[in-house]
Amino acid sequence: MYTLKDIPLFSGLNDKYLDTLQQLMHIRHYTKDSIVFYEGDESDYLQILLDGSVRLYKTTPKGTQIHMHNFEAPEIVALFAAFERVPFPATCEFLTEGTVGVVPLKKIYESLHHVDFSLSIITALSRRMKLLADLLHKETVYSSEAKIADLIYTNTSVFARLKNNEIAAILNLTPETLSRILSKFKKEKIITIKSHVLTILDPKALEDIIMTNRMRKLPSI
């Protein structure tokens, strides 16, 4: 399990202050599929993922889940909500067993007089803004093929850790669409899947799908 010192946001603090925050932090253990917080909940604590992986998703009025992002330890979850003091904008659910540390926000605010800590906050928030921009681009511009190609290219191991219906939910696709496109990728010899292990055979083809937002057409024989 990670500690506060492993979190980039806190790495600039001296050991004395880190020890103080570590003593103030409460540890919560979760099983797979457990909810850390629901969309709309409020909290006076900073949520720090110390072990495992979680997903964030929003729920439409019709009950449909819209995947936002996955986080793997060590990472801070819902950083914007914490510093803006607004309700959580999404629900956080564990994809694995895991651990979350919660630190009182009032103690975090007291740390802002440390220059290194303030710079870490700015850097972390900038990364979140880029993440949201990338997410918006993929969700509004990418085709289904490009979404799947991008996930394969950047995070191949997810296919060994999660079931197809869970991966489909992450991509906001139906399981049938995911299965159909994976079969197409296998037929085109772009990937192979054996014993739930996905192997990339043609990374250039994946890059082409991501860049052009469509699959290449093979010449007729």
HELIX and SHEET records of a PDB file:
HELIX    1   1 LEU A    4  ASP A    6  5                                   3    
HELIX    2   2 ASP A   15  LEU A   24  1                                  10    
HELIX    3   3 LEU A   79  GLU A   84  1                                   6    
HELIX    4   4 LEU A  105  GLU A  110  1                                   6    
HELIX    5   5 SER A  111  HIS A  113  5                                   3    
HELIX    6   6 VAL A  115  VAL A  141  1                                  27    
HELIX    7   7 SER A  144  THR A  154  1                                  11    
HELIX    8   8 VAL A  158  ARG A  161  1                                   4    
HELIX    9   9 ASN A  164  ILE A  170  1                                   7    
HELIX   10  10 PRO A  175  LYS A  187  1                                  13    
HELIX   11  11 PRO A  203  THR A  212  1                                  10    
SHEET    1   A 4 HIS A  26  TYR A  30  0                                        
SHEET    2   A 4 GLY A  98  PRO A 104 -1                                        
SHEET    3   A 4 TYR A  45  ASP A  51 -1                                        
SHEET    4   A 4 GLU A  75  VAL A  77 -1                                        
SHEET    1   B 4 ILE A  35  PHE A  37  0                                        
SHEET    2   B 4 THR A  91  PHE A  94 -1                                        
SHEET    3   B 4 SER A  53  THR A  59 -1                                        
SHEET    4   B 4 GLN A  65  GLU A  72 -1                                        
SHEET    1   C 2 ILE A 191  LYS A 194  0                                        
SHEET    2   C 2 VAL A 197  ILE A 200 -1                                        
END                                                                             
